[in-house]
Amino acid sequence: MSELKTELEAAAFRRLLEHLRLRSDVQNIELMNLAGFCRNCLADWYREAAAARGVSIDKDAARERIYGMPFADWKALHQKEATPDQRAAFATAQKHHHG
């Protein structure tokens, strides 16, 4: 059952990545403000999971795995300037998260 559970979790993760790639209109700051995580968080978690198993993956490689392309390319294609309201909401959320 453990192997099946891992396979199902991996399939759900791949589906999440596919969904986030299709929804490139959803900005990372919006994800952070609403859900407390973003694509970059997923890349960090991916790196942490690798490190826990003795595998070193650099930040750029992890982000490319999550974004499906180099982060700089995704950013140039899809990332918009955060609005003042988004930045304010982010600052408030960070105070609650870290404080």
FENBELGI-V121701 format. One record per residue. N is the residue number from 1. OMEGA is omega as a letter, one per 20 degrees, with the letter a starting at -180 (999 if undefined). NEAR is the number of other ideal C-beta (glycine too) atoms within 10 Angstrom. Layout:
# FENBELGI-V121701
n->N omega->OMEGA near->NEAR
n->N omega->OMEGA near->NEAR
This chain:
# FENBELGI-V121701
n->1 omega->a near->5
n->2 omega->r near->6
n->3 omega->r near->7
n->4 omega->r near->8
n->5 omega->r near->9
n->6 omega->r near->10
n->7 omega->r near->10
n->8 omega->r near->10
n->9 omega->r near->10
n->10 omega->r near->10
n->11 omega->r near->10
n->12 omega->r near->10
n->13 omega->r near->12
n->14 omega->r near->10
n->15 omega->r near->10
n->16 omega->r near->12
n->17 omega->r near->17
n->18 omega->r near->11
n->19 omega->r near->10
n->20 omega->r near->18
n->21 omega->r near->15
n->22 omega->a near->9
n->23 omega->r near->11
n->24 omega->r near->14
n->25 omega->r near->8
n->26 omega->a near->15
n->27 omega->r near->19
n->28 omega->a near->19
n->29 omega->r near->19
n->30 omega->r near->16
n->31 omega->r near->18
n->32 omega->a near->20
n->33 omega->a near->21
n->34 omega->a near->12
n->35 omega->r near->10
n->36 omega->r near->12
n->37 omega->r near->13
n->38 omega->r near->20
n->39 omega->r near->21
n->40 omega->r near->17
n->41 omega->r near->15
n->42 omega->r near->20
n->43 omega->r near->21
n->44 omega->r near->16
n->45 omega->r near->13
n->46 omega->r near->18
n->47 omega->r near->19
n->48 omega->r near->12
n->49 omega->r near->12
n->50 omega->a near->15
n->51 omega->r near->11
n->52 omega->r near->8
n->53 omega->r near->7
n->54 omega->a near->6
n->55 omega->r near->9
n->56 omega->r near->8
n->57 omega->a near->17
n->58 omega->a near->9
n->59 omega->a near->12
n->60 omega->r near->12
n->61 omega->r near->14
n->62 omega->r near->21
n->63 omega->r near->24
n->64 omega->r near->18
n->65 omega->a near->15
n->66 omega->a near->22
n->67 omega->a near->23
n->68 omega->r near->14
n->69 omega->r near->14
n->70 omega->a near->13
n->71 omega->a near->18
n->72 omega->r near->12
n->73 omega->a near->12
n->74 omega->a near->19
n->75 omega->r near->14
n->76 omega->a near->9
n->77 omega->a near->10
n->78 omega->a near->16
n->79 omega->r near->13
n->80 omega->r near->10
n->81 omega->r near->9
n->82 omega->r near->16
n->83 omega->r near->12
n->84 omega->r near->8
n->85 omega->r near->9
n->86 omega->r near->16
n->87 omega->r near->13
n->88 omega->r near->12
n->89 omega->r near->17
n->90 omega->r near->16
n->91 omega->r near->10
n->92 omega->a near->11
n->93 omega->a near->16
n->94 omega->r near->13
n->95 omega->a near->9
n->96 omega->a near->8
n->97 omega->a near->9
n->98 omega->a near->6
n->99 omega->999 near->5
